[in-house]
């Protein structure tokens, strides 16, 4: 009987210790802002001046936010994140993923237009 009481206490305490929040397993909103801002700036600069460095820089930032997006797509995790962190946390994940891809496209577009403008300037002189 004594061992049964110990077993019941252990079983009850194990169930409660397994309960934990979702947000303590996810990166903070500040870290997402920091990583997203640095990623956007670095991807733009590398696309504008040295496009070959995108092979090194871009995958780390894009994969980081894609992995967070795959976690948010799960309806149970999304519901818990909305309850604990709010809409801004989930929106920041999507926003920075789009911003990083947009900064790469903008940097490459400006690089291409810079070479076109230089060619036109040489023909005018």
Order of alpha helices (4+ residues) and beta strands (2+ residues): alpha-alpha-alpha-alpha-alpha
